[in-house]
Amino acid sequence: MKFPYLALSLPALLIASCGSARSGDSAANSAASVGTPVEAPAGAPFAITSLGAFKEPWALAVEPGSGNVFVTLKGGGMKFVQPATGRLGTVTGMPEVSYGGQGGMADVAFAPDYARSHTIYLSWVKADGGKRYGVVGRGTLKCEEHDSCAVEDLKEIWRQVPALDTFGQFALRIAFAPGGKHMFVASGDMAKGDPAQDNSNNLGTIVRLNLDGTAAAGNPFAGQGSPTDQIWTYGHRNPLGLAFDAGGQLWDLEHGPRGGDEINKLVPGDNYGWPVVSNGINYNGTPIPDHDTRPDFHAPAVFWTPVIAPGGMTFYSGKLWPEWKGQAIVAGLATQCLARVTLDAAGDSGKEVARYDMGKRMRGVAEAPDGSLYAIEDGDGGRLLHLTPKP
């Protein structure tokens, strides 16, 4: 298929430098970057620079070593930006995707041993006749000195089972466990609901895998055959955030229906209740029992009604904004915001403590090595934004 183009809006100063920002260049890891200043929300403790506008950015990740920011495009393909110079790079060797609704290119993640192996993980949606399913693939990222990279030897290592006639709620977020031995993948319910309570499939689950995509030993349902033996938790709807906190606890951030967006502390083997319970209602207005009616299901640590429509999250180190240390930074689509959320793993609870109105639907957020933040806006023309402390 033909990939949609990248719509890039960069002034001359963004492309004037010819210096490389590849691995080892300390400039790539500094808070300063070239770009176009953007007005920050009133009262926000950060300044914003735009590093360009893309066609439907979906996920972002910061390359270890270089500090380059890689951005997947929902319609297919991936680009990267060198923040210190503003140079734009193109990634070849990307997979063909099934594009439509919420389907297309999804996540990008760098392997725990990336500095040595240059292994990269990608997730995307594939077509199977009139049906679709999500996959995770693994390959090697090879980059030229300036503005081109290629994914080589990309192989599919995991898939959602079964394929369904849908373009909705694939999720497909990737997170690596501390220590780097295991990979977690968020597998959405594909907008079907009931599969999330049926462990003969892996929809509506968080799966725990070895780095080659096979089921990890010691999973809660090990010995029950594939794909059940992949499952870590189940009863999820559409988890578009998946991240470990500084203490090594895994959390997910997921869309509810009309109301009931959630952050969940993930405990192996637990059932999170979808679609049996939710703190929202169905899109047609019919009620769903609240979580407190079924204490046998694991209730969310935080929920939002009305929704924020989450796009992604990261746990913040505190390097540049010490008062944010340990908090989750959440991208909001419907609320057009970045929100800060405190979470207490011991108490399985949390609360939103601040919200910054970004004026655009926010799709994702990631932390740079120096503690500055990158965020991407949603949709055609969505910008890559760099957040640094106010001068």
The 8 nearest C-alpha neighbors of each residue, nearest first, counted from 0:
[[1, 2, 95, 96, 97, 75, 3, 98],
 [0, 2, 3, 75, 95, 4, 74, 96],
 [1, 3, 75, 74, 0, 4, 76, 95],
 [4, 2, 74, 1, 5, 75, 54, 76],
 [3, 5, 6, 2, 54, 53, 74, 1],
 [6, 4, 53, 54, 7, 3, 52, 78],
 [5, 7, 53, 54, 52, 4, 380, 8],
 [8, 6, 52, 51, 53, 5, 9, 380],
 [7, 9, 51, 52, 6, 10, 53, 50],
 [10, 8, 51, 13, 7, 11, 50, 34],
 [9, 11, 12, 13, 8, 14, 35, 34],
 [10, 12, 13, 14, 15, 9, 34, 16],
 [13, 11, 15, 10, 14, 34, 33, 16],
 [14, 12, 85, 11, 10, 34, 15, 9],
 [13, 15, 86, 12, 11, 16, 85, 84],
 [16, 14, 12, 13, 11, 17, 84, 85],
 [15, 17, 18, 14, 84, 13, 86, 12],
 [16, 18, 19, 15, 84, 14, 145, 86],
 [19, 17, 16, 20, 84, 145, 83, 86],
 [18, 20, 145, 21, 144, 17, 24, 84],
 [21, 19, 24, 27, 81, 65, 18, 22],
 [20, 22, 65, 19, 24, 23, 144, 145],
 [23, 21, 65, 64, 24, 20, 66, 63],
 [22, 24, 25, 64, 65, 21, 20, 27],
 [25, 23, 26, 20, 22, 27, 21, 65],
 [26, 24, 27, 28, 23, 29, 65, 20],
 [27, 25, 29, 28, 24, 83, 20, 31],
 [26, 28, 83, 66, 25, 20, 29, 24],
 [27, 29, 26, 25, 66, 369, 368, 30],
 [30, 28, 26, 31, 27, 369, 25, 32],
 [29, 31, 371, 387, 369, 32, 28, 370],
 [30, 32, 29, 83, 33, 387, 82, 26],
 [33, 31, 83, 82, 34, 30, 84, 85],
 [34, 32, 85, 13, 83, 84, 82, 31],
 [33, 35, 50, 49, 48, 13, 36, 32],
 [34, 36, 49, 48, 37, 50, 33, 10],
 [37, 35, 48, 47, 49, 34, 38, 46],
 [38, 36, 47, 48, 39, 35, 49, 46],
 [37, 39, 40, 47, 36, 46, 48, 41],
 [38, 40, 46, 47, 37, 41, 43, 45],
 [41, 39, 43, 356, 355, 357, 42, 38],
 [42, 40, 43, 39, 355, 356, 38, 44],
 [41, 43, 40, 44, 39, 355, 45, 356],
 [42, 44, 40, 45, 41, 39, 355, 46],
 [45, 43, 389, 388, 42, 46, 320, 387],
 [46, 44, 388, 389, 387, 43, 386, 47],
 [45, 47, 389, 387, 386, 39, 388, 48],
 [48, 46, 386, 37, 385, 39, 36, 384],
 [47, 49, 36, 385, 35, 37, 384, 34],
 [50, 48, 384, 35, 34, 51, 383, 36],
 [49, 51, 34, 383, 384, 48, 85, 35],
 [52, 50, 8, 7, 382, 9, 49, 383],
 [51, 53, 382, 7, 380, 381, 8, 6],
 [54, 52, 380, 6, 5, 381, 7, 56],
 [53, 55, 379, 380, 5, 6, 56, 381],
 [56, 54, 378, 379, 72, 73, 377, 53],
 [55, 57, 72, 71, 54, 73, 53, 377],
 [58, 56, 73, 71, 72, 105, 55, 362],
 [59, 57, 71, 106, 70, 363, 56, 105],
 [60, 58, 70, 69, 71, 107, 68, 363],
 [59, 61, 69, 68, 108, 365, 107, 62],
 [60, 62, 68, 66, 67, 69, 63, 367],
 [61, 63, 66, 67, 65, 68, 64, 60],
 [64, 62, 65, 66, 61, 114, 113, 109],
 [63, 65, 22, 66, 23, 62, 114, 21],
 [66, 64, 22, 21, 67, 63, 27, 62],
 [65, 67, 62, 27, 28, 61, 64, 63],
 [66, 68, 81, 62, 65, 61, 80, 82],
 [67, 69, 61, 80, 79, 60, 62, 66],
 [70, 68, 79, 60, 59, 78, 61, 67],
 [69, 71, 59, 78, 77, 58, 79, 56],
 [72, 70, 77, 58, 57, 56, 76, 59],
 [73, 71, 56, 75, 74, 55, 76, 57],
 [72, 74, 104, 103, 75, 57, 55, 56],
 [73, 75, 72, 103, 98, 3, 2, 104],
 [76, 74, 104, 72, 2, 73, 96, 103],
 [75, 77, 72, 93, 71, 2, 78, 90],
 [76, 78, 71, 90, 70, 72, 89, 79],
 [79, 77, 89, 70, 88, 90, 69, 71],
 [78, 80, 69, 88, 68, 87, 70, 89],
 [79, 81, 87, 68, 86, 67, 82, 88],
 [80, 82, 67, 86, 85, 83, 84, 20],
 [83, 81, 85, 32, 84, 80, 27, 67],
 [84, 82, 32, 27, 81, 26, 85, 33],
 [85, 83, 86, 82, 16, 81, 33, 13],
 [86, 84, 13, 82, 81, 14, 33, 83],
 [85, 87, 81, 84, 14, 80, 13, 88],
 [86, 88, 80, 79, 146, 85, 81, 89],
 [89, 87, 146, 79, 147, 78, 80, 86],
 [88, 90, 78, 147, 148, 79, 146, 91],
 [89, 91, 148, 149, 77, 78, 147, 88],
 [92, 90, 149, 93, 150, 148, 89, 76],
 [91, 93, 150, 149, 151, 94, 90, 153],
 [92, 94, 91, 76, 150, 95, 90, 77],
 [95, 93, 96, 92, 76, 75, 123, 153],
 [96, 94, 0, 75, 93, 97, 125, 76],
 [95, 97, 103, 125, 124, 98, 75, 104],
 [98, 96, 125, 103, 126, 124, 102, 99],
 [99, 97, 103, 102, 74, 96, 100, 73],
 [98, 100, 102, 101, 166, 103, 97, 74],
 [99, 101, 166, 102, 167, 98, 103, 165],
 [102, 100, 167, 166, 99, 168, 103, 169],
 [103, 101, 98, 99, 166, 100, 124, 97],
 [102, 104, 98, 73, 124, 96, 97, 74],
 [103, 105, 123, 73, 75, 72, 96, 74],
 [106, 104, 123, 122, 57, 103, 73, 58],
 [105, 107, 122, 58, 121, 172, 171, 108],
 [106, 108, 121, 120, 60, 59, 122, 58],
 [109, 107, 120, 119, 60, 110, 121, 173],
 [108, 110, 119, 113, 120, 118, 111, 62],
 [109, 111, 113, 112, 118, 119, 108, 120],
 [110, 112, 179, 113, 109, 175, 178, 114],
 [113, 111, 110, 114, 115, 116, 117, 118],
 [114, 112, 117, 110, 116, 115, 118, 111],
 [115, 113, 112, 117, 116, 63, 64, 111],
 [114, 116, 113, 112, 117, 118, 111, 110],
 [115, 117, 113, 118, 112, 114, 139, 110],
 [118, 116, 113, 139, 140, 114, 115, 119],
 [119, 117, 139, 116, 110, 113, 138, 140],
 [118, 120, 109, 138, 110, 139, 137, 108],
 [121, 119, 137, 108, 136, 107, 109, 138],
 [122, 120, 107, 136, 106, 135, 137, 108],
 [123, 121, 135, 106, 105, 134, 171, 136],
 [122, 124, 104, 105, 133, 134, 103, 96],
 [125, 123, 133, 103, 97, 132, 96, 102],
 [126, 124, 97, 96, 131, 132, 133, 123],
 [125, 127, 131, 97, 130, 128, 132, 124],
 [128, 126, 130, 131, 129, 125, 162, 132],
 [127, 129, 130, 126, 131, 164, 162, 125],
 [130, 128, 127, 164, 126, 131, 163, 165],
 [131, 129, 164, 163, 127, 128, 162, 126],
 [132, 130, 126, 162, 127, 163, 125, 164],
 [133, 131, 162, 159, 125, 124, 134, 126],
 [132, 134, 124, 159, 123, 158, 125, 169],
 [133, 135, 158, 122, 157, 123, 124, 159],
 [134, 136, 122, 157, 121, 155, 156, 158],
 [135, 137, 155, 154, 121, 156, 120, 122],
 [136, 138, 120, 153, 154, 119, 155, 121],
 [139, 137, 153, 152, 119, 151, 118, 150],
 [138, 140, 118, 151, 117, 150, 119, 141],
 [139, 141, 150, 117, 149, 119, 118, 151],
 [140, 142, 149, 148, 139, 150, 143, 151],
 [143, 141, 148, 147, 149, 140, 144, 146],
 [142, 144, 147, 145, 148, 146, 141, 149],
 [143, 145, 19, 142, 21, 146, 147, 20],
 [146, 144, 19, 143, 147, 20, 88, 21],
 [145, 147, 88, 87, 89, 143, 144, 86],
 [146, 148, 89, 88, 143, 142, 90, 145],
 [149, 147, 142, 90, 141, 143, 89, 91],
 [150, 148, 91, 90, 141, 92, 140, 151],
 [149, 151, 140, 92, 139, 138, 91, 141],
 [150, 152, 139, 153, 138, 149, 92, 140],
 [153, 151, 138, 154, 139, 150, 137, 92],
 [152, 154, 138, 137, 151, 136, 150, 155],
 [155, 153, 136, 137, 156, 152, 138, 135],
 [154, 156, 136, 135, 157, 137, 134, 153],
 [155, 157, 212, 136, 135, 154, 211, 137],
 [158, 156, 135, 212, 134, 155, 136, 159],
 [159, 157, 134, 133, 160, 135, 132, 156],
 [158, 160, 133, 132, 161, 201, 134, 202],
 [161, 159, 200, 162, 201, 158, 202, 132],
 [160, 162, 159, 163, 200, 132, 201, 202],
 [161, 163, 132, 131, 130, 160, 159, 127],
 [164, 162, 130, 131, 165, 161, 132, 189],
 [163, 165, 130, 129, 131, 162, 166, 189],
 [166, 164, 167, 163, 189, 131, 130, 190],
 [165, 167, 100, 102, 101, 99, 168, 164],
 [166, 168, 101, 189, 190, 165, 169, 100],
 [169, 167, 189, 187, 237, 190, 170, 188],
 [168, 170, 187, 189, 171, 167, 186, 133],
 [171, 169, 187, 239, 238, 186, 237, 168],
 [172, 170, 185, 186, 169, 184, 122, 105],
 [171, 173, 185, 184, 106, 170, 239, 241],
 [174, 172, 184, 183, 171, 108, 185, 106],
 [175, 173, 183, 182, 242, 241, 184, 176],
 [176, 174, 182, 179, 181, 183, 177, 173],
 [175, 177, 179, 181, 178, 182, 174, 180],
 [178, 176, 179, 247, 175, 180, 243, 181],
 [177, 179, 180, 176, 111, 181, 175, 247],
 [178, 180, 111, 177, 176, 181, 175, 182],
 [181, 179, 178, 176, 209, 210, 182, 175],
 [182, 180, 209, 176, 208, 179, 210, 175],
 [181, 183, 175, 208, 174, 207, 210, 209],
 [182, 184, 207, 174, 206, 173, 175, 208],
 [185, 183, 173, 206, 172, 205, 171, 186],
 [186, 184, 205, 171, 172, 170, 238, 204],
 [185, 187, 204, 171, 202, 170, 203, 205],
 [188, 186, 169, 237, 203, 170, 168, 189],
 [187, 189, 203, 202, 236, 190, 191, 192],
 [190, 188, 168, 167, 169, 187, 191, 165],
 [191, 189, 188, 167, 168, 192, 165, 236],
 [192, 190, 189, 188, 193, 194, 195, 165],
 [193, 191, 274, 194, 188, 190, 195, 273],
 [192, 194, 195, 196, 191, 274, 197, 188],
 [195, 193, 197, 196, 192, 202, 188, 203],
 [194, 196, 203, 234, 193, 202, 197, 188],
 [197, 195, 194, 234, 193, 198, 233, 273],
 [198, 196, 194, 199, 195, 200, 193, 201],
 [197, 199, 200, 227, 196, 201, 195, 194],
 [198, 200, 197, 227, 226, 201, 225, 194],
 [201, 199, 198, 160, 202, 226, 197, 227],
 [200, 202, 160, 204, 226, 159, 198, 203],
 [203, 201, 188, 204, 186, 195, 187, 200],
 [202, 204, 188, 195, 235, 187, 236, 186],
 [205, 203, 233, 186, 202, 232, 235, 201],
 [204, 206, 185, 232, 231, 184, 186, 230],
 [205, 207, 230, 231, 229, 184, 183, 204],
 [208, 206, 183, 231, 229, 182, 215, 230],
 [209, 207, 214, 215, 182, 212, 213, 181],
 [208, 210, 181, 215, 211, 213, 212, 182],
 [209, 211, 212, 181, 182, 208, 180, 213],
 [210, 212, 209, 213, 156, 208, 137, 157],
 [213, 211, 156, 157, 209, 208, 210, 214],
 [214, 212, 209, 208, 211, 215, 157, 210],
 [213, 215, 208, 229, 209, 228, 207, 216],
 [216, 214, 208, 209, 207, 218, 213, 217],
 [217, 215, 218, 214, 221, 209, 208, 228],
 [216, 218, 221, 215, 219, 220, 228, 214],
 [217, 219, 221, 220, 216, 231, 215, 228],
 [220, 218, 268, 221, 231, 267, 217, 230],
 [221, 219, 228, 218, 223, 227, 222, 230],
 [222, 220, 228, 218, 223, 219, 217, 216],
 [221, 223, 224, 220, 228, 227, 225, 218],
 [224, 222, 221, 228, 220, 227, 225, 226],
 [223, 225, 222, 228, 227, 226, 221, 220],
 [226, 224, 227, 228, 229, 223, 199, 214],
 [225, 227, 228, 229, 200, 201, 224, 199],
 [228, 226, 225, 229, 198, 230, 199, 224],
 [227, 229, 221, 220, 225, 226, 224, 230],
 [230, 228, 214, 206, 227, 226, 207, 208],
 [231, 229, 206, 228, 227, 232, 205, 207],
 [230, 232, 267, 206, 205, 268, 207, 218],
 [233, 231, 268, 205, 269, 267, 204, 230],
 [234, 232, 204, 270, 235, 203, 271, 195],
 [233, 235, 271, 273, 195, 272, 270, 196],
 [236, 234, 203, 273, 233, 204, 271, 195],
 [235, 237, 188, 203, 187, 273, 238, 254],
 [236, 238, 187, 253, 254, 168, 170, 239],
 [239, 237, 253, 252, 170, 240, 185, 251],
 [240, 238, 170, 311, 253, 310, 252, 237],
 [239, 241, 311, 252, 312, 251, 238, 253],
 [242, 240, 251, 250, 174, 172, 252, 239],
 [241, 243, 250, 249, 174, 313, 244, 251],
 [244, 242, 249, 248, 247, 250, 245, 314],
 [243, 245, 246, 247, 248, 314, 249, 242],
 [246, 244, 247, 325, 243, 248, 314, 316],
 [245, 247, 244, 248, 243, 344, 249, 325],
 [248, 246, 244, 245, 243, 177, 249, 176],
 [247, 249, 243, 244, 246, 250, 344, 264],
 [248, 250, 243, 265, 242, 264, 247, 244],
 [251, 249, 264, 263, 265, 242, 241, 243],
 [250, 252, 241, 263, 240, 262, 238, 253],
 [253, 251, 240, 262, 238, 261, 239, 241],
 [254, 252, 238, 237, 261, 239, 260, 251],
 [253, 255, 260, 237, 308, 238, 309, 261],
 [254, 256, 260, 259, 258, 257, 279, 253],
 [255, 257, 258, 281, 279, 280, 282, 259],
 [258, 256, 280, 279, 282, 281, 255, 259],
 [259, 257, 279, 304, 305, 306, 256, 255],
 [258, 260, 278, 279, 255, 303, 304, 302],
 [259, 261, 255, 254, 303, 302, 306, 253],
 [262, 260, 302, 253, 301, 252, 299, 259],
 [261, 263, 252, 301, 251, 299, 300, 302],
 [264, 262, 299, 251, 250, 300, 265, 261],
 [263, 265, 250, 266, 249, 347, 300, 251],
 [266, 264, 250, 249, 263, 267, 232, 251],
 [265, 267, 269, 268, 264, 232, 231, 249],
 [268, 266, 231, 232, 269, 219, 265, 218],
 [267, 269, 232, 219, 231, 266, 270, 233],
 [268, 270, 232, 267, 266, 271, 297, 233],
 [269, 271, 233, 234, 296, 272, 297, 232],
 [272, 270, 234, 297, 296, 235, 273, 233],
 [271, 273, 234, 276, 296, 275, 270, 274],
 [274, 272, 234, 275, 235, 276, 236, 271],
 [273, 275, 192, 276, 272, 193, 277, 234],
 [274, 276, 273, 272, 277, 288, 287, 196],
 [277, 275, 288, 272, 289, 290, 273, 274],
 [278, 276, 289, 279, 290, 259, 287, 288],
 [277, 279, 259, 289, 290, 258, 280, 276],
 [280, 278, 258, 259, 257, 277, 256, 255],
 [279, 281, 286, 257, 287, 285, 284, 256],
 [282, 280, 284, 283, 285, 256, 257, 286],
 [281, 283, 284, 257, 256, 280, 285, 279],
 [284, 282, 281, 285, 280, 286, 257, 256],
 [285, 283, 281, 282, 280, 286, 257, 287],
 [284, 286, 281, 283, 280, 287, 282, 279],
 [287, 285, 280, 281, 284, 288, 279, 289],
 [286, 288, 280, 276, 277, 289, 279, 281],
 [289, 287, 276, 277, 292, 286, 290, 275],
 [290, 288, 278, 277, 276, 291, 292, 287],
 [289, 291, 292, 276, 293, 277, 298, 278],
 [290, 292, 289, 293, 294, 298, 288, 276],
 [291, 293, 290, 289, 294, 288, 276, 295],
 [292, 294, 295, 291, 290, 296, 276, 289],
 [295, 293, 296, 291, 292, 290, 297, 298],
 [294, 296, 293, 297, 270, 272, 298, 292],
 [297, 295, 294, 272, 271, 270, 293, 298],
 [298, 296, 271, 270, 269, 295, 299, 272],
 [297, 299, 290, 296, 271, 300, 294, 263],
 [300, 298, 263, 301, 262, 261, 302, 297],
 [299, 301, 348, 347, 263, 349, 262, 298],
 [302, 300, 262, 299, 349, 261, 350, 348],
 [303, 301, 261, 260, 259, 299, 262, 304],
 [302, 304, 260, 306, 259, 305, 258, 261],
 [305, 303, 258, 306, 259, 302, 279, 260],
 [304, 306, 258, 303, 307, 259, 257, 260],
 [307, 305, 304, 258, 303, 308, 260, 259],
 [306, 308, 334, 331, 333, 309, 332, 303],
 [309, 307, 332, 333, 306, 331, 254, 310],
 [310, 308, 331, 307, 330, 332, 311, 254],
 [309, 311, 362, 330, 363, 331, 239, 332],
 [312, 310, 240, 363, 330, 239, 309, 329],
 [313, 311, 329, 240, 328, 364, 330, 327],
 [312, 314, 328, 327, 365, 242, 315, 364],
 [315, 313, 327, 326, 244, 325, 328, 316],
 [314, 316, 325, 324, 326, 317, 327, 313],
 [317, 315, 324, 318, 325, 314, 370, 323],
 [316, 318, 324, 321, 320, 323, 315, 319],
 [319, 317, 370, 316, 320, 321, 369, 324],
 [320, 318, 370, 317, 321, 371, 388, 369],
 [319, 321, 317, 322, 323, 318, 324, 388],
 [322, 320, 317, 323, 324, 318, 319, 316],
 [321, 323, 320, 324, 317, 325, 326, 319],
 [324, 322, 321, 317, 326, 320, 325, 315],
 [323, 325, 317, 316, 321, 326, 322, 315],
 [326, 324, 315, 314, 316, 323, 245, 327],
 [325, 327, 341, 340, 323, 324, 314, 315],
 [326, 328, 314, 340, 313, 339, 329, 315],
 [327, 329, 339, 312, 313, 338, 314, 326],
 [330, 328, 312, 338, 337, 311, 327, 339],
 [331, 329, 337, 310, 361, 311, 363, 309],
 [332, 330, 309, 336, 361, 334, 307, 335],
 [331, 333, 360, 361, 335, 308, 334, 309],
 [334, 332, 308, 307, 335, 331, 360, 306],
 [333, 335, 307, 331, 336, 332, 360, 308],
 [336, 334, 360, 359, 332, 331, 333, 358],
 [337, 335, 356, 331, 357, 355, 334, 338],
 [336, 338, 330, 355, 329, 354, 331, 328],
 [339, 337, 354, 329, 353, 328, 336, 355],
 [340, 338, 328, 353, 352, 327, 351, 326],
 [339, 341, 351, 327, 326, 350, 352, 342],
 [342, 340, 326, 349, 350, 351, 327, 339],
 [343, 341, 349, 348, 344, 340, 350, 326],
 [344, 342, 348, 346, 345, 347, 349, 341],
 [343, 345, 347, 346, 342, 348, 264, 248],
 [346, 344, 343, 347, 348, 342, 264, 248],
 [345, 347, 348, 343, 344, 349, 342, 300],
 [348, 346, 344, 300, 345, 343, 264, 349],
 [349, 347, 300, 346, 343, 342, 301, 344],
 [350, 348, 342, 341, 301, 300, 343, 340],
 [349, 351, 341, 340, 301, 352, 342, 348],
 [350, 352, 340, 339, 353, 341, 338, 349],
 [353, 351, 340, 339, 350, 341, 354, 338],
 [354, 352, 339, 338, 351, 355, 340, 337],
 [353, 355, 338, 337, 339, 336, 356, 352],
 [356, 354, 337, 336, 357, 40, 338, 43],
 [355, 357, 336, 358, 40, 335, 354, 337],
 [356, 358, 336, 359, 335, 355, 40, 337],
 [359, 357, 335, 356, 360, 336, 40, 334],
 [360, 358, 335, 357, 361, 376, 336, 377],
 [359, 361, 332, 335, 377, 376, 333, 362],
 [362, 360, 376, 332, 330, 331, 377, 335],
 [361, 363, 310, 377, 376, 375, 330, 332],
 [364, 362, 311, 375, 310, 330, 374, 58],
 [363, 365, 374, 373, 312, 330, 311, 375],
 [366, 364, 373, 372, 313, 60, 374, 367],
 [365, 367, 372, 370, 371, 373, 368, 364],
 [366, 368, 370, 371, 369, 372, 61, 365],
 [369, 367, 370, 28, 366, 66, 371, 63],
 [368, 370, 367, 371, 28, 29, 30, 318],
 [371, 369, 318, 367, 319, 368, 366, 372],
 [372, 370, 387, 367, 369, 386, 366, 30],
 [373, 371, 366, 386, 367, 365, 385, 370],
 [372, 374, 385, 365, 384, 364, 386, 366],
 [375, 373, 364, 384, 363, 383, 365, 372],
 [376, 374, 383, 363, 362, 382, 361, 384],
 [375, 377, 381, 361, 362, 382, 360, 359],
 [376, 378, 362, 381, 360, 361, 55, 56],
 [379, 377, 55, 381, 380, 54, 56, 376],
 [378, 380, 54, 55, 381, 53, 377, 56],
 [379, 381, 52, 53, 54, 378, 382, 6],
 [380, 382, 376, 377, 52, 378, 53, 379],
 [383, 381, 52, 376, 51, 375, 384, 53],
 [382, 384, 375, 50, 51, 49, 374, 52],
 [385, 383, 49, 374, 373, 48, 382, 50],
 [386, 384, 373, 48, 47, 372, 49, 387],
 [387, 385, 47, 372, 46, 371, 45, 373],
 [386, 388, 371, 45, 46, 30, 389, 385],
 [389, 387, 45, 46, 44, 390, 319, 386],
 [388, 390, 45, 46, 44, 387, 43, 47],
 [389, 388, 46, 45, 387, 44, 31, 47]]
